[in-house]
Amino acid sequence: MTPKEIAQVQAYLRNRFSNKKIIIIPRTNKNDSAEVMLDEEFLGVIFRDDEDGDICYQFNMTMLDIDINLD
């Protein structure tokens, strides 16, 4: 993802979720994705997909069972 794309996606997520603490940072040695953070907490990875000339962004967030109250 280019710096311009990262800035645009970050602005979209901040606006959509009304949260200015969402930060997107580039991944080392990866140009198809970036890390999504909330303050200093890692939330997940956003991937850029340009299949068939249509560009879309997919967000992947993993949650561990020990972090979720399943009672």
C-alpha positions in Angstrom: 0.0 0.0 0.0 1.3 3.4 -0.9 1.5 6.2 1.7 -1.4 7.9 0.0 -3.6 4.8 0.2 -2.7 4.3 3.9 -3.7 7.9 4.6 -7.0 7.5 2.8 -7.9 4.2 4.4 -6.9 5.5 7.8 -9.1 8.6 7.3 -12.0 6.4 6.2 -11.7 4.1 9.3 -11.3 7.1 11.7 -14.4 8.7 10.2 -16.5 5.5 10.0 -15.8 4.5 13.6 -15.6 8.0 15.0 -12.2 7.2 16.5 -9.1 9.4 15.8 -6.9 6.8 17.7 -6.9 4.4 14.7 -3.5 4.3 13.1 -2.4 2.4 10.0 1.3 1.7 9.7 3.2 0.1 6.8 4.5 -3.5 7.2 8.2 -4.2 6.8 8.9 -5.8 3.4 5.2 -6.0 2.5 3.6 -3.7 -0.1 0.2 -5.3 -0.2 -0.8 -4.7 3.4 -0.5 -2.6 6.5 -1.1 -3.0 10.3 -4.1 -1.4 12.0 -3.5 -0.2 15.5 -5.7 1.4 18.2 -3.3 3.6 20.1 -0.5 1.1 20.7 -2.6 -2.0 20.5 -2.4 -4.2 17.4 -5.9 -4.8 16.0 -5.2 -6.6 12.7 -3.9 -6.3 9.1 -5.6 -4.6 6.2 -4.8 -6.1 2.7 -5.0 -4.3 -0.6 -6.6 -6.4 -3.4 -6.5 -5.2 -7.0 -7.9 -8.3 -8.7 -9.5 -7.6 -12.1 -8.7 -3.9 -11.9 -11.1 -3.3 -9.0 -9.3 -2.2 -5.8 -10.6 -3.2 -2.5 -9.3 -3.4 1.1 -9.9 -6.4 3.4 -9.4 -6.1 7.1 -8.4 -9.3 9.1 -8.7 -9.3 12.9 -8.0 -12.3 15.0 -9.4 -12.6 18.5 -8.1 -15.2 21.0 -10.6 -17.1 23.1 -8.8 -16.2 26.3 -9.4 -12.5 25.4 -13.2 -13.0 25.0 -15.6 -13.7 27.9 -17.4 -16.7 26.7 -19.6 -17.2 29.8 
